[in-house]
């Protein structure tokens, strides 16, 4: 769905350093249908079991592709009793981002996502009446009722998808594990989303490069638009250039849906990269900014403390980059 941030490691950047190398440990593998990579200053013990416990918590709470997950229980039955602390925390975060973005981050879009063909379900024949009917199932504030014992759907057919903050939320939990083990130098990444603190094994501040989405679509992943210093920051990117289809009428249908209309977005925003204090917030905002478009996205990002963003607009001849006031400027090219 997203993730096109290329990681520059200190070993491949041109950094001159005579500092003594510090021993680091790397944990990596597959999770949530993508990869994870956790680099930490070696604490002298194995943290894999603690990291796996975080992945298990997220899957059990929010993975809609797992039938035994809590979100699947809710979607199948219309209610969820005695939710886990992880599910409750994810719902609280989702509600906060929903409010911050005026509903552009919308966890009740799931029936529309499935109908448009952006899940494992077969794509349906869509028209204005179909869209209106499915939008009647949408509304995080009024269609999801929180009770003393859990959550209840206000109408049959209402369904949740909170994976829009899943990777970011997992990163924040992984960082909690890392910092509880007194580690202050680390980079935690899932599928291109990341959060970092301190220095890498070369004694240099973590630096990442943001891909050029046009070049990435052509399979060229080494072309970067800008670099970001990552100390005590989280970065998330979202784009519509990789996941789309052309319908029977020749319309390009992006997997990014506009919750205000129920249709795939039609603006010229190709991608957005968001810097934020937490990975959960960066993840949710990246999704919301793609839905609302560049103008509203810039206005909102400028109002939020600690948030910066870069918007990449598709043009007839070349990309146009729009930055909030504090986002790193692009790499100079000849």
N, C-alpha and C positions, 0 to 999 in steps of 0.2 A: 504494500500500500504506500509505502514511503521509504525513506532512508536512502540518501545518496550523499552522505558526508564521507569524504575520503580522509583517512587518518594518516597524518604525517608523524612518524616516530622520530625521536631525536636522532636515532642512528642514521636516518636517511635525509634529514635536513642538514644543511651545511652550517653546523654549529662548531665553532672552535672552542674546545674546552680541555683544560688540563686537570679538571677535578677528578678525584679518585672515584671510580665507579662503585655504586652501591648495589648490592645484590637485590634483584627483583624476582618475583615469581609471577608466572602467567597462567591463568586458568582460562580455558576456552572450550567451546563445544557448540552444540545446537540446542535451541530452545525457542518456543513460540513460533516455529516455522522459519526461524532465521538463526543467526549466530550470536554468541556472546563472547566477549573477551574482557577479562579482568586482570589488570596489571597492578600489582601492589609491591611496595617495599617489603621484602620477605620478613614475616613476623616470627619465623622459626617454627611454625606449625602449619598443618594442612587445614585450609578453610573450605575445602570443596563440599563437605557435608553441610556446612552452614549455608553456602550458596545454593545448593540443591534444595534445601528446605524452603528457601525463598521462592524458587521456581515452582515448587510443588504448591505453595500457598496461592500463588497467582493463578496457576492452572485450575486448582480446585475451586477458586472463587469466581473467576471471570472468563474462562476459556469456553466460548459458545460452541466450539467444535468437539468438546468433551461432554458427552451426554450426562455424566455424573456430576458435572460442575454445578455450583449454586446458581449461576446465571441461567444455565440450561433448565434447572429445576423451575426457576421462576418463569422462563419462557414457555415451558411445557404445561405448567399448571396454573399460572397467573398469580401465584403467591410464593413466598419464601419465609419459612418460620425459622427462628433462631439462627440468623446469619452469623457467619464467622466474623471475628474482628477485622480480618483482611477485606472481606466483602463490604462491611460497614465503612471502613476507612476509604475504600475505593469509591463508594457511593457518595461519601461526604466530599471527596476531592472532585468528583464529576459534577456534583451540584454546584460547588464553588466556581468551577470553570464555566459551567453553563450560565451562571449569573453574570460572571465577569464579561462574557462574550455576547450577552443579550440573546442567548439561545442558539448561537451559531455552533456551539459545541452541544450536540443534541443526542444523548444516549438512547432515545426511543426511535431512532431512525431505522432500526433493524428490519422491520417488515419492508420498508422501501428499499433498503440495501439488497435484500434477497430478491425482491421483485425485479429490480433493475439488472440483476445478474451478477452482483459483486459478492457472492458467497458461494458455497457449494451447491446451493439450490439452483434449479434450472431457471433461466431468465423467462419472465412472463411477457405477454403482449401488453405494452404500456400505452395508455392514452390518458387524456385529461381526467376522465371519470375515474379511471383506475387510480391515478395519482391522488385525486381528492379523497377517495375512499380510504386509502392507506394513510393519508395525512391525518385522518380522523383518529388514528391510533397513536398519533405522535403528541408528545407534550410531557417533558420530564417533570414539570412542576405539578401538573394536575392529573396526569394519567398514572403516576406512580405514587401510591399512598403508603406512607411510613406509619406502621402501627407499633404498639408496645412489644409485639413479638416478632416483627419482621417487616416485610414489604408485600403490598397487594396491588395488583393491576386494577385500575378503575374501570376497565372495559375489556371484554374478551378480545384477544388478539394483540393486545399491547405486549411488546417485547423489548428487551434491553440488549444493548451492546456497549460494554464499557471498555472494550479493547483499545479505544481511542486514547486511553491513558495507560494501557497495560504495560508497555515496555518502559515508559517513564517511571511509573509507580514501582516496577520491579527494580529499576536502577536505584531509586531512592532507598528501597529496603536493603539492597546489596551494599550501598554506601553505609547504612547504619551498621551492618555487620562488620564492614571494614574498620569503621571508626571505633566501634566497641572493642576491637582488638588493638587499639592504640596505634593504628596506621594513619599517617598523615600525608603520605605520598602515594597517589593511586590514580588510575584511570579505569572507569567502569563503562563498558560499551555493550549495547544490545542492538544489533541490526543497524548500526550507524548512528543511533542516539547515544549520547554520552554525558558523563559528568566526571570532573577531574578536580584534583587538589594537589598542590605542592609541585614537586619536580619529578621528572622521569629518571631512568637509570643513568642518564648522562649528566645529571645535575642541572637540567634545563627545564624551564616551564613547559608543560604540555602544550602542544600546538596542533591544531587540526586544519585541514583545508576543506573548503566547501566546493563540491563538484560543479562544473558547468553542465547543466541538465541537457542541453542540446548535444554536447559531445558524448555525454553518458548514454543518451538514447542511441547513439551510433556505436556504442560499445567501447568508447574511449574514456577510461576512468581516471586518467592522469591529468586531465585539464581542470585546473582549479580557478574559481572566481576570486576567492579571498582566503586569508588565513585568520584564525581566531586563537588567541591565547586563552587557555582554559582554566586557569587557577580559580577554584571556587566557583565554577560556572557549569551550567548544563546547556547542551545544544541539541536541538531537534530540528529535523527538516521534513517537509512534506511536499509532494509534487503530484501532478496529474499526467505526466508525460510517459509513464511506464505502464500504468494499468488503465486501459480504456478499451472500447470496442466501437466498431462502426455498425450502426443498426441498418435495418432493411431500407430505410429512406436515405441512407448515406450520411446520417448525423453521427458525429464523433461523440461518444458518451463516456465522460470521465467518471471514475469511481468516486470522486468527491461530489457529494450531494449538497444542494442548498436547502437547508431545513425550512426556509421561508417559502419555497416554491414546490419542493418535493422532486425537482428535476436535477440532473447532473449540472454542475456549474458550466456557464458558457463564456465567462470572462477570459481575459488573456493572461491571467496569472499562471505562470508555468510552475513555479516552486516558491517556497518560503523557508527560511531558516531562522530559528528563534533561539535567542539566548535568554535564560531565566535563572532565578536562584535555585529552583528545583527541577528535576527531570520530569516530574509529573506535570508541572505547569507548562514547561516548554513543549511537551508532547501534546497536551490539550490545546494550547494556543496555536501550534503549527496547523493542526487540523481545522480549527475555527477560522484562522486567517485565510486558509485556502478556500473555505466556503464563502467568506464574506467579501473577499477580493482585496486588492491593494489599498484603495483609498480608506476604507473603514479599518482595515488592518493596521495601517500606519497610525491613524488617529488613536486607536485603542492602545497600541504598543507604547506610544509616547506617554500615555496616561498611567501606565502600570509601573510601579517602582521596580527597578532592577531588570526590566525587560527591554530587549533590543531585538530588531528583526531586519532581515534583508529580503526584499521581494524581487523576484525575477519575472519580468514581463516579456512575453513573446512579441516580437515585432516583425515587420515584413522583411527587413534586411538583417537585423541583429537584435540581440537581447537588450532590454533596458533594465538597469538595476536601480531600485529605490531602497534607500536606507533610512532607518530611524537615526536620530542624532548621535547615538553612541555605538552603533555597530561598526566594526572594522571596515575600512574602505577596501576596494578591490585591488588585486595584484596588478601592478603596472605592466602593460604589454607594449611591445614595440610596434 
